[in-house]
């Protein structure tokens, strides 16, 4: 289960309960969120799907505890092209 809590306009707390419960602080620049979603879904939904993307590739215990959303693309170059189709 993935839970996304909005802290402020750009900062979110994502909790993943997948056997072991983990918590992640994620910063999302609003302009980056708009680039990925064309402003058609909320940033919370973008984060939920982004974590689904990550969990398909690694366990939640391997996901960074704190990161800026574009960092996903540094580890998984297909992130930006894949995420649009997942939304």
C-alpha positions in Angstrom: 0.0 0.0 0.0 1.2 3.5 -0.9 0.1 6.5 1.0 0.9 10.1 -0.1 0.7 13.0 2.4 1.1 16.5 1.2 3.3 18.6 3.5 3.3 21.8 1.4 3.1 22.7 -2.3 6.4 20.9 -3.1 7.0 18.4 -0.3 5.4 15.1 0.3 5.7 12.2 2.7 5.2 8.8 1.0 4.7 5.7 3.1 5.0 2.3 1.6 3.7 -0.7 3.5 5.0 -3.8 1.7 6.0 -6.2 4.4 8.4 -3.7 5.8 7.0 -0.2 6.2 9.1 2.7 4.8 8.7 6.4 4.8 10.1 8.7 2.1 10.4 12.5 1.9 9.9 13.6 -1.8 10.3 17.1 -3.2 8.4 17.7 -6.4 8.9 21.0 -8.2 5.4 22.0 -9.5 6.8 22.7 -13.0 8.3 19.2 -13.2 4.9 17.7 -12.1 3.2 19.7 -14.8 5.7 18.5 -17.4 5.1 14.8 -16.5 1.3 15.1 -16.1 0.2 18.0 -18.4 -1.6 19.1 -15.2 -4.2 16.3 -15.8 -3.6 14.5 -12.4 -2.6 15.6 -8.9 0.9 15.5 -7.7 -0.2 13.0 -5.1 -1.4 10.7 -7.9 1.9 11.3 -9.8 3.8 10.2 -6.7 1.6 7.1 -6.2 2.3 6.0 -9.7 6.0 6.9 -9.5 6.3 4.6 -6.5 4.4 1.9 -8.3 7.1 2.4 -11.1 9.9 2.1 -8.5 8.4 -0.9 -6.7 8.2 -2.8 -10.0 12.0 -2.5 -10.1 13.2 -2.6 -6.5 11.9 -3.3 -3.0 10.7 -0.4 -0.9 13.6 -0.8 1.4 16.0 0.1 -1.5 14.1 3.4 -2.4 15.9 6.5 -1.2 14.5 7.9 2.0 14.7 11.5 0.7 14.9 12.7 -2.9 13.8 15.1 -5.6 11.4 13.4 -8.0 13.7 13.9 -11.1 16.3 11.7 -9.4 14.3 8.6 -10.4 15.3 9.3 -14.0 19.0 9.2 -13.0 18.6 5.6 -11.8 15.9 4.6 -14.4 16.3 6.5 -17.7 13.0 5.2 -18.9 11.1 6.9 -16.1 9.8 10.1 -17.8 8.7 8.2 -21.0 7.1 5.4 -19.0 5.3 7.4 -16.3 3.0 9.2 -18.8 1.6 5.9 -20.0 1.0 4.7 -16.4 -1.0 7.8 -15.4 
